[in-house]
Amino acid sequence: MSGKALKNKARVLEIAPGSGYALLQKLIIEGFFDMPVSSKEIVERIREKFGQKLKVNHVQTYMKKFMVEEIIHGVKVIGKRGNYWVLSCMPKREALNHIGKTRKVLEMEGELFSARLVERLQKDFGREIEELHSNFGKNGICTAFLLRKILEKLIIIVLSKNERGHLLVDKNRPGGYTGLKSMLEIAAREKLNGVPFLVPKTAEEIKGIKFLGDTAAHNPLARVEMTTILPQMPYIITAYEELTARL
């Protein structure tokens, strides 16, 4: 059942007005449980939105009604007290991937994994997208490496599809490709119907993720944190969008 259908199911439940059940019902309908939230977060939201106090240990009691109706399910994280709560249409594995991520990370993740972009990438990048989804917001080194890998592979596929693949060949390494820096310059220089594969400004700004990806892959002493990756995300998403438009 879809999230929309689950919210409609919650909407028509007969619930006593003003009760703890009614407060949770309103939060479900407004989309608060579209992503996993802890009992503490639920209590805080109820206080903010309705000005009412609910004890953390009472959340599970009121939640049971929605669990029985299979609208909400609990997700237990090993090493953490209490459950996280989310619409039952989100599988546990996906919920665990989201738990612990900041709002900023979730917003960027939503843009990166937008339906349109994922649809364009799925055929050639299914495995990379799956691994990126698992690491985004949690593992900076893996995230930086995967973002860089997808960018490099995307340039190769797009230019090759449009009969420009030979420009990426490293003349000093038969069968090999030139470095990403050179690839970005070529993608910004080469045009299709008068429009570059990568807008020059995008190609320039994307060098930040190249640096982080290189650091993740080749510098064993350096750490790559999500806080350094997030400012680069608007540029990497733009680059993916520009390139996938030519697939």
Backbone as CSV, one residue per row, in Angstrom:
resi,resn,N_x,N_y,N_z,CA_x,CA_y,CA_z,C_x,C_y,C_z
1,MET,0.838,-1.194,0.000,0.000,0.000,0.000,0.875,1.248,0.000
2,SER,0.517,2.230,-0.800,1.322,3.444,-0.914,1.184,4.320,0.323
3,GLY,2.108,5.285,0.451,2.040,6.211,1.569,0.743,7.001,1.576
4,LYS,0.302,7.424,0.393,-0.945,8.193,0.292,-2.128,7.356,0.762
5,ALA,-2.156,6.080,0.363,-3.248,5.192,0.758,-3.241,4.949,2.265
6,LEU,-2.057,4.829,2.856,-1.948,4.618,4.299,-2.446,5.838,5.068
7,LYS,-2.143,7.030,4.562,-2.619,8.261,5.218,-4.142,8.358,5.130
8,ASN,-4.692,7.978,3.997,-6.151,7.977,3.853,-6.787,6.956,4.788
9,LYS,-6.121,5.835,4.959,-6.618,4.799,5.874,-6.634,5.336,7.305
10,ALA,-5.571,6.075,7.667,-5.507,6.677,9.005,-6.578,7.741,9.172
11,ARG,-6.834,8.479,8.114,-7.806,9.589,8.164,-9.217,9.122,8.537
12,VAL,-9.608,7.938,8.049,-10.987,7.471,8.256,-11.155,6.620,9.521
13,LEU,-10.085,6.404,10.254,-10.203,5.642,11.503,-11.046,6.419,12.507
14,GLU,-11.896,5.709,13.241,-12.706,6.341,14.280,-11.863,6.484,15.541
15,ILE,-11.523,7.720,15.856,-10.624,8.001,16.974,-11.209,9.123,17.818
16,ALA,-11.129,8.959,19.126,-11.669,9.965,20.044,-10.919,11.282,19.904
17,PRO,-11.632,12.376,19.651,-10.982,13.687,19.517,-10.222,14.059,20.791
18,GLY,-9.041,14.670,20.601,-8.261,15.135,21.737,-7.431,14.070,22.422
19,SER,-7.566,12.822,21.990,-6.797,11.739,22.603,-5.387,11.672,22.020
20,GLY,-4.544,10.875,22.656,-3.197,10.669,22.129,-3.240,10.049,20.742
21,TYR,-4.238,9.200,20.516,-4.406,8.593,19.197,-4.684,9.660,18.139
22,ALA,-5.506,10.652,18.516,-5.860,11.712,17.576,-4.649,12.554,17.197
23,LEU,-3.753,12.775,18.162,-2.534,13.552,17.881,-1.664,12.816,16.868
24,LEU,-1.496,11.512,17.065,-0.695,10.723,16.142,-1.370,10.642,14.775
25,GLN,-2.679,10.536,14.769,-3.423,10.501,13.511,-3.142,11.755,12.682
26,LYS,-3.146,12.909,13.321,-2.888,14.163,12.616,-1.463,14.208,12.069
27,LEU,-0.513,13.694,12.852,0.877,13.675,12.388,1.048,12.740,11.192
28,ILE,0.353,11.613,11.226,0.424,10.679,10.093,-0.099,11.343,8.828
29,ILE,-1.240,11.995,8.935,-1.878,12.612,7.768,-1.020,13.728,7.190
30,GLU,-0.325,14.488,8.052,0.482,15.612,7.563,1.827,15.178,6.997
31,GLY,2.162,13.880,7.128,3.394,13.371,6.529,4.573,13.271,7.460
32,PHE,4.336,13.420,8.761,5.436,13.382,9.725,6.147,12.033,9.742
33,PHE,5.419,10.969,9.416,5.996,9.623,9.462,6.432,9.117,8.091
34,ASP,6.578,10.022,7.130,7.091,9.611,5.823,8.535,9.140,5.933
35,MET,9.249,9.671,6.934,10.614,9.258,7.258,10.643,8.772,8.700
36,PRO,11.567,7.874,9.059,11.595,7.336,10.422,11.850,8.423,11.464
37,VAL,11.089,8.384,12.547,11.272,9.328,13.649,11.248,8.557,14.961
38,SER,11.983,9.054,15.940,12.038,8.408,17.242,10.851,8.831,18.095
39,SER,10.614,8.109,19.188,9.535,8.473,20.106,9.775,9.865,20.679
40,LYS,11.030,10.185,20.953,11.360,11.506,21.487,11.008,12.600,20.483
41,GLU,11.288,12.361,19.209,10.964,13.342,18.175,9.459,13.525,18.049
42,ILE,8.705,12.452,18.250,7.247,12.534,18.196,6.729,13.417,19.328
43,VAL,7.254,13.197,20.528,6.848,13.988,21.694,7.154,15.469,21.476
44,GLU,8.337,15.751,20.939,8.722,17.141,20.690,7.823,17.793,19.653
45,ARG,7.466,17.035,18.594,6.616,17.588,17.546,5.203,17.867,18.064
46,ILE,4.695,16.982,18.911,3.363,17.180,19.494,3.341,18.437,20.363
47,ARG,4.404,18.639,21.117,4.489,19.843,21.960,4.558,21.101,21.092
48,GLU,5.342,21.032,19.995,5.479,22.187,19.104,4.178,22.499,18.373
49,LYS,3.530,21.466,17.849,2.373,21.667,16.973,1.059,21.859,17.728
50,PHE,0.889,21.091,18.816,-0.395,21.100,19.508,-0.328,21.704,20.915
51,GLY,0.899,21.953,21.389,1.043,22.512,22.728,0.654,21.545,23.824
52,GLN,0.723,20.249,23.542,0.360,19.228,24.522,1.562,18.370,24.874
53,LYS,1.553,17.866,26.084,2.650,17.034,26.555,2.256,15.570,26.486
54,LEU,3.186,14.774,25.952,2.999,13.326,25.894,4.298,12.686,26.359
55,LYS,4.203,11.730,27.259,5.408,11.075,27.753,5.971,10.128,26.694
56,VAL,7.286,10.074,26.624,7.950,9.223,25.630,7.505,7.773,25.761
57,ASN,7.392,7.290,26.993,7.036,5.871,27.176,5.560,5.587,26.905
58,HIS,4.782,6.624,26.589,3.384,6.421,26.222,3.195,6.330,24.703
59,VAL,4.232,6.715,23.950,4.112,6.735,22.488,3.764,5.355,21.948
60,GLN,4.463,4.329,22.428,4.232,2.989,21.902,2.807,2.516,22.184
61,THR,2.268,2.910,23.340,0.898,2.527,23.687,-0.099,3.068,22.666
62,TYR,0.033,4.354,22.348,-0.876,4.968,21.381,-0.591,4.487,19.950
63,MET,0.645,4.108,19.695,1.030,3.694,18.350,0.459,2.325,17.986
64,LYS,0.134,1.523,18.986,-0.321,0.155,18.721,-1.551,0.118,17.817
65,LYS,-2.439,1.088,17.984,-3.649,1.126,17.149,-3.287,1.211,15.668
66,PHE,-2.263,2.015,15.357,-1.861,2.201,13.958,-0.993,1.044,13.474
67,MET,-0.358,0.342,14.420,0.411,-0.844,14.061,-0.534,-1.998,13.715
68,VAL,-1.588,-2.137,14.491,-2.572,-3.194,14.231,-3.217,-2.998,12.860
69,GLU,-3.425,-1.728,12.501,-4.022,-1.409,11.198,-2.983,-1.454,10.070
70,GLU,-1.732,-1.755,10.429,-0.607,-1.840,9.480,-0.386,-0.518,8.730
71,ILE,-0.589,0.567,9.454,-0.318,1.898,8.910,1.108,2.324,9.263
72,ILE,1.508,2.020,10.489,2.835,2.360,11.008,3.527,1.085,11.463
73,HIS,4.836,1.024,11.303,5.586,-0.059,11.938,6.809,0.495,12.649
74,GLY,7.252,-0.241,13.663,8.416,0.172,14.431,9.681,-0.439,13.852
75,VAL,10.771,0.311,13.963,12.078,-0.159,13.491,13.057,-0.039,14.653
76,LYS,13.634,-1.145,15.033,14.589,-1.174,16.143,16.008,-1.088,15.611
77,VAL,16.795,-0.180,16.176,18.197,-0.024,15.802,19.063,-0.612,16.907
78,ILE,19.919,-1.542,16.553,20.800,-2.176,17.543,21.674,-1.119,18.211
79,GLY,21.698,-1.148,19.534,22.533,-0.203,20.281,21.816,1.074,20.681
80,LYS,20.555,1.239,20.215,19.787,2.433,20.574,18.519,2.023,21.312
81,ARG,18.138,2.838,22.295,16.939,2.551,23.065,15.697,2.988,22.296
82,GLY,14.624,2.222,22.443,13.360,2.591,21.838,13.303,2.299,20.349
83,ASN,12.129,2.513,19.804,11.899,2.280,18.381,11.909,3.572,17.591
84,TYR,12.082,3.426,16.299,11.793,4.490,15.355,10.500,4.086,14.661
85,TRP,9.729,5.082,14.227,8.403,4.821,13.672,8.300,5.404,12.276
86,VAL,7.698,4.649,11.354,7.599,5.095,9.971,6.403,4.407,9.311
87,LEU,5.891,5.011,8.243,4.800,4.375,7.497,5.207,2.964,7.084
88,SER,4.273,2.044,7.114,4.586,0.636,6.858,4.985,0.360,5.410
89,CYS,4.788,1.337,4.509,5.203,1.122,3.112,6.718,1.218,2.952
90,MET,7.422,1.736,3.956,8.884,1.801,3.884,9.482,0.554,4.534
91,PRO,10.188,-0.284,3.778,10.798,-1.490,4.346,11.819,-1.153,5.428
92,LYS,12.053,-2.101,6.308,12.974,-1.878,7.425,14.361,-1.502,6.932
93,ARG,14.841,-2.174,5.891,16.185,-1.899,5.394,16.318,-0.447,4.942
94,GLU,15.307,0.039,4.229,15.341,1.429,3.768,15.258,2.385,4.949
95,ALA,14.418,2.043,5.931,14.278,2.891,7.109,15.605,3.007,7.856
96,LEU,16.315,1.884,7.991,17.608,1.903,8.675,18.612,2.792,7.950
97,ASN,18.517,2.850,6.630,19.410,3.718,5.862,19.163,5.194,6.165
98,HIS,17.912,5.531,6.488,17.556,6.926,6.734,17.826,7.364,8.180
99,ILE,17.717,6.423,9.107,17.831,6.761,10.530,19.214,7.347,10.839
100,GLY,19.227,8.431,11.540,20.476,9.066,11.952,20.964,10.138,11.001
101,LYS,20.322,10.267,9.844,20.735,11.285,8.889,20.097,12.620,9.247
102,THR,20.853,13.695,9.076,20.329,15.021,9.366,19.326,15.438,8.299
103,ARG,18.529,16.442,8.624,17.543,16.944,7.673,18.209,17.426,6.390
104,LYS,19.382,18.088,6.533,20.094,18.587,5.353,20.518,17.433,4.456
105,VAL,21.012,16.363,5.054,21.415,15.186,4.289,20.213,14.592,3.563
106,LEU,19.083,14.500,4.244,17.888,13.923,3.636,17.393,14.769,2.472
107,GLU,17.497,16.092,2.607,17.073,16.976,1.512,17.951,16.762,0.277
108,MET,19.270,16.716,0.489,20.191,16.497,-0.619,19.996,15.115,-1.222
109,GLU,19.750,14.142,-0.356,19.526,12.771,-0.830,18.276,12.701,-1.702
110,GLY,17.260,13.471,-1.317,16.034,13.504,-2.099,16.265,14.040,-3.498
111,GLU,17.114,15.060,-3.622,17.442,15.612,-4.934,18.291,14.630,-5.741
112,LEU,19.285,14.031,-5.064,20.183,13.104,-5.745,19.444,11.882,-6.254
113,PHE,18.498,11.398,-5.466,17.761,10.200,-5.846,16.354,10.530,-6.329
114,SER,16.221,11.675,-6.988,14.928,12.028,-7.563,14.545,10.972,-8.599
115,ALA,13.250,10.780,-8.773,12.764,9.725,-9.678,13.307,9.909,-11.089
116,ARG,13.352,11.154,-11.550,13.815,11.404,-12.916,15.277,11.036,-13.094
117,LEU,16.121,11.461,-12.147,17.552,11.194,-12.272,17.848,9.709,-12.108
118,VAL,17.204,9.066,-11.153,17.423,7.634,-10.940,16.993,6.836,-12.169
119,GLU,15.892,7.234,-12.782,15.420,6.536,-13.980,16.453,6.624,-15.099
120,ARG,17.068,7.782,-15.254,18.081,7.956,-16.293,19.333,7.134,-16.006
121,LEU,19.688,7.013,-14.729,20.937,6.352,-14.356,20.799,4.845,-14.164
122,GLN,19.577,4.369,-13.944,19.370,3.001,-13.487,20.002,1.951,-14.394
123,LYS,19.884,2.119,-15.695,20.360,1.104,-16.624,21.860,0.831,-16.480
124,ASP,22.665,1.878,-16.428,24.120,1.706,-16.401,24.739,1.870,-15.016
125,PHE,23.945,2.354,-14.042,24.523,2.672,-12.739,23.720,2.081,-11.578
126,GLY,22.968,1.013,-11.846,22.131,0.424,-10.812,22.890,0.056,-9.555
127,ARG,24.033,-0.606,-9.717,24.816,-1.048,-8.556,25.405,0.150,-7.817
128,GLU,25.919,1.127,-8.559,26.508,2.305,-7.923,25.461,3.098,-7.146
129,ILE,24.261,3.227,-7.718,23.191,3.957,-7.045,22.794,3.257,-5.748
130,GLU,22.715,1.941,-5.796,22.366,1.169,-4.596,23.411,1.372,-3.500
131,GLU,24.692,1.314,-3.876,25.758,1.481,-2.885,25.815,2.919,-2.363
132,LEU,25.556,3.872,-3.261,25.561,5.273,-2.846,24.418,5.532,-1.876
133,HIS,23.273,4.941,-2.155,22.105,5.099,-1.294,22.412,4.582,0.114
134,SER,23.155,3.488,0.195,23.476,2.883,1.492,24.498,3.698,2.271
135,ASN,25.385,4.404,1.566,26.481,5.116,2.236,26.243,6.613,2.419
136,PHE,25.333,7.183,1.636,25.133,8.632,1.662,24.674,9.082,3.045
137,GLY,25.389,10.041,3.600,25.054,10.557,4.915,25.690,9.802,6.058
138,LYS,26.306,8.657,5.758,26.911,7.845,6.814,28.415,7.685,6.640
139,ASN,28.842,7.418,5.433,30.246,7.117,5.175,30.783,8.093,4.135
140,GLY,31.520,9.090,4.600,32.009,10.129,3.703,32.984,9.615,2.661
141,ILE,33.875,8.715,3.050,34.881,8.203,2.116,34.216,7.452,0.968
142,CYS,33.305,6.541,1.300,32.619,5.777,0.254,31.746,6.686,-0.609
143,THR,31.093,7.649,0.022,30.232,8.566,-0.724,31.031,9.368,-1.736
144,ALA,32.150,9.948,-1.294,32.982,10.757,-2.193,33.515,9.922,-3.351
145,PHE,33.961,8.715,-3.048,34.501,7.835,-4.079,33.432,7.480,-5.110
146,LEU,32.222,7.137,-4.639,31.149,6.734,-5.543,30.657,7.902,-6.397
147,LEU,30.553,9.086,-5.805,30.126,10.262,-6.574,31.115,10.548,-7.698
148,ARG,32.403,10.412,-7.382,33.438,10.646,-8.389,33.388,9.567,-9.475
149,LYS,33.230,8.317,-9.062,33.189,7.207,-10.010,32.019,7.351,-10.977
150,ILE,30.844,7.693,-10.446,29.672,7.855,-11.301,29.893,8.971,-12.301
151,LEU,30.487,10.073,-11.853,30.751,11.205,-12.746,31.670,10.792,-13.887
152,GLU,32.769,10.117,-13.556,33.740,9.701,-14.566,33.119,8.708,-15.552
153,LYS,32.414,7.725,-15.021,31.778,6.709,-15.871,30.697,7.344,-16.751
154,LEU,29.990,8.315,-16.201,28.920,8.981,-16.941,29.477,9.766,-18.126
155,ILE,30.595,10.445,-17.912,31.227,11.186,-19.010,31.640,10.231,-20.126
156,ILE,32.242,9.102,-19.752,32.693,8.119,-20.746,31.512,7.589,-21.551
157,ILE,30.433,7.199,-20.862,29.273,6.626,-21.544,28.598,7.652,-22.449
158,VAL,28.403,8.863,-21.946,27.688,9.884,-22.709,28.478,10.321,-23.942
159,LEU,29.763,10.572,-23.771,30.552,11.006,-24.921,30.721,9.879,-25.936
160,SER,30.843,8.663,-25.456,30.968,7.521,-26.370,29.684,7.327,-27.162
161,LYS,28.554,7.487,-26.504,27.260,7.332,-27.179,27.093,8.380,-28.276
162,ASN,27.710,9.533,-28.067,27.597,10.621,-29.036,28.862,10.764,-29.888
163,GLU,29.556,9.623,-30.075,30.706,9.522,-30.982,31.840,10.484,-30.626
164,ARG,32.039,10.702,-29.332,33.174,11.523,-28.879,34.087,10.729,-27.945
165,GLY,33.834,9.437,-27.815,34.592,8.614,-26.875,36.079,8.601,-27.158
166,HIS,36.460,8.709,-28.416,37.879,8.661,-28.771,38.657,9.839,-28.168
167,LEU,37.957,10.917,-27.857,38.624,12.090,-27.276,39.096,11.834,-25.843
168,LEU,38.527,10.821,-25.210,38.844,10.519,-23.812,39.975,9.503,-23.671
169,VAL,40.443,8.978,-24.773,41.490,7.952,-24.734,42.836,8.579,-24.382
170,ASP,43.556,7.926,-23.485,44.899,8.376,-23.110,45.889,7.845,-24.152
171,LYS,46.476,8.742,-24.911,47.386,8.345,-25.987,48.641,7.647,-25.465
172,ASN,48.970,7.912,-24.218,50.153,7.285,-23.628,49.836,5.952,-22.953
173,ARG,48.561,5.605,-22.909,48.139,4.358,-22.280,47.092,3.704,-23.147
174,PRO,47.503,2.925,-24.145,46.554,2.281,-25.051,45.491,1.498,-24.289
175,GLY,44.241,1.768,-24.607,43.143,1.081,-23.931,42.685,1.772,-22.661
176,GLY,43.424,2.803,-22.228,43.070,3.511,-21.003,42.469,4.874,-21.301
177,TYR,41.931,5.495,-20.266,41.317,6.802,-20.421,42.165,7.887,-19.754
178,THR,41.987,9.099,-20.217,42.655,10.232,-19.610,42.073,10.481,-18.225
179,GLY,42.693,11.349,-17.442,42.220,11.618,-16.089,40.923,12.411,-16.065
180,LEU,40.285,12.459,-14.905,38.993,13.123,-14.788,39.104,14.621,-15.069
181,LYS,40.203,15.235,-14.678,40.386,16.669,-14.934,40.274,16.950,-16.433
182,SER,40.964,16.142,-17.220,40.915,16.295,-18.665,39.531,15.965,-19.217
183,MET,38.890,14.949,-18.636,37.538,14.578,-19.072,36.568,15.743,-18.898
184,LEU,36.674,16.439,-17.767,35.791,17.567,-17.489,36.024,18.687,-18.503
185,GLU,37.279,18.915,-18.832,37.607,19.963,-19.805,37.050,19.616,-21.189
186,ILE,37.160,18.333,-21.558,36.644,17.888,-22.856,35.119,17.997,-22.889
187,ALA,34.463,17.574,-21.806,33.002,17.624,-21.742,32.489,19.059,-21.806
188,ALA,33.268,19.990,-21.265,32.871,21.398,-21.294,33.150,22.031,-22.658
189,ARG,34.119,21.472,-23.383,34.512,22.027,-24.689,33.665,21.476,-25.826
190,GLU,33.386,20.182,-25.782,32.642,19.540,-26.856,31.153,19.892,-26.787
191,LYS,30.558,20.079,-27.930,29.154,20.488,-27.986,28.331,19.536,-28.836
192,LEU,27.063,19.459,-28.504,26.095,18.702,-29.288,24.938,19.644,-29.593
193,ASN,24.711,19.888,-30.875,23.704,20.859,-31.296,23.949,22.236,-30.678
194,GLY,25.239,22.583,-30.577,25.613,23.896,-30.083,25.649,24.038,-28.573
195,VAL,25.340,22.968,-27.851,25.310,23.021,-26.379,26.368,22.077,-25.817
196,PRO,27.242,22.564,-24.905,28.278,21.686,-24.352,27.686,20.543,-23.531
197,PHE,28.394,19.421,-23.504,27.941,18.290,-22.698,27.859,18.686,-21.232
198,LEU,28.821,19.495,-20.793,28.789,20.075,-19.454,28.949,21.577,-19.595
199,VAL,28.058,22.345,-19.001,28.221,23.795,-19.007,29.566,24.116,-18.340
200,PRO,30.390,24.973,-18.939,31.716,25.261,-18.385,31.720,25.609,-16.897
201,LYS,30.737,26.362,-16.430,30.682,26.702,-15.008,30.470,25.457,-14.152
202,THR,29.609,24.555,-14.637,29.387,23.301,-13.917,30.675,22.490,-13.855
203,ALA,31.378,22.409,-14.990,32.630,21.652,-15.052,33.661,22.220,-14.087
204,GLU,33.654,23.534,-13.925,34.606,24.181,-13.011,34.236,23.893,-11.554
205,GLU,32.958,24.041,-11.239,32.517,23.855,-9.848,32.629,22.397,-9.401
206,ILE,32.535,21.466,-10.347,32.524,20.048,-10.003,33.901,19.542,-9.582
207,LYS,34.913,20.358,-9.735,36.267,19.938,-9.366,36.386,19.654,-7.871
208,GLY,35.471,20.217,-7.086,35.492,19.948,-5.646,35.247,18.494,-5.337
209,ILE,34.284,17.877,-6.014,34.003,16.460,-5.762,35.100,15.591,-6.343
210,LYS,35.753,16.058,-7.404,36.910,15.327,-7.931,37.991,15.258,-6.872
211,PHE,38.258,16.390,-6.221,39.284,16.420,-5.178,38.927,15.490,-4.026
212,LEU,37.681,15.535,-3.579,37.264,14.679,-2.463,37.303,13.209,-2.851
213,GLY,36.903,12.914,-4.096,36.964,11.530,-4.560,38.382,11.020,-4.664
214,ASP,39.284,11.886,-5.142,40.699,11.516,-5.218,41.261,11.282,-3.820
215,THR,40.868,12.144,-2.899,41.339,12.005,-1.514,40.863,10.689,-0.914
216,ALA,39.593,10.366,-1.142,39.035,9.122,-0.611,39.745,7.899,-1.175
217,ALA,40.124,7.973,-2.461,40.720,6.814,-3.130,42.213,6.677,-2.897
218,HIS,42.908,7.812,-2.748,44.379,7.751,-2.800,45.119,8.282,-1.577
219,ASN,44.419,8.910,-0.643,45.110,9.459,0.529,44.711,8.681,1.779
220,PRO,45.530,7.712,2.195,45.161,6.859,3.329,45.155,7.594,4.672
221,LEU,45.738,8.788,4.719,45.827,9.515,5.985,44.693,10.525,6.167
222,ALA,43.959,10.787,5.111,42.935,11.830,5.171,41.542,11.234,5.403
223,ARG,40.706,12.022,6.076,39.300,11.669,6.268,38.443,12.544,5.353
224,VAL,37.346,11.992,4.902,36.396,12.764,4.115,35.062,12.716,4.850
225,GLU,34.609,13.861,5.319,33.376,13.929,6.093,32.216,14.382,5.211
226,MET,30.997,13.986,5.602,29.813,14.414,4.863,29.665,15.933,4.887
227,THR,30.147,16.571,5.943,30.040,18.027,6.030,30.820,18.723,4.919
228,THR,31.870,18.076,4.404,32.626,18.661,3.291,32.020,18.279,1.944
229,ILE,31.248,17.195,1.913,30.631,16.748,0.668,29.357,17.525,0.358
230,LEU,28.548,17.809,1.379,27.240,18.432,1.163,27.297,19.742,0.370
231,PRO,28.268,20.638,0.627,28.303,21.875,-0.177,28.553,21.626,-1.659
232,GLN,29.111,20.453,-1.987,29.398,20.122,-3.390,28.194,19.507,-4.106
233,MET,27.183,19.104,-3.347,26.084,18.334,-3.926,25.275,19.074,-4.993
234,PRO,24.976,20.360,-4.833,24.223,21.026,-5.919,24.944,20.956,-7.260
235,TYR,26.286,21.002,-7.225,27.070,20.957,-8.466,27.092,19.547,-9.055
236,ILE,27.243,18.541,-8.195,27.294,17.171,-8.701,25.935,16.766,-9.271
237,ILE,24.840,17.186,-8.620,23.507,16.877,-9.122,23.282,17.560,-10.466
238,THR,23.721,18.824,-10.573,23.589,19.561,-11.834,24.376,18.877,-12.944
239,ALA,25.597,18.431,-12.624,26.432,17.750,-13.624,25.763,16.455,-14.088
240,TYR,25.239,15.679,-13.153,24.533,14.447,-13.514,23.340,14.743,-14.417
241,GLU,22.595,15.788,-14.071,21.413,16.156,-14.864,21.818,16.548,-16.290
242,GLU,22.870,17.371,-16.407,23.304,17.825,-17.732,23.779,16.650,-18.587
243,LEU,24.544,15.748,-17.978,25.087,14.624,-18.736,24.029,13.591,-19.095
244,THR,23.155,13.263,-18.129,22.137,12.225,-18.405,21.117,12.694,-19.441
245,ALA,21.007,13.990,-19.651,20.093,14.493,-20.679,20.547,14.050,-22.064
246,ARG,21.837,13.623,-22.188,22.381,13.197,-23.482,22.445,11.670,-23.602
247,LEU,21.939,10.961,-22.631,21.959,9.497,-22.703,20.949,8.993,-23.752
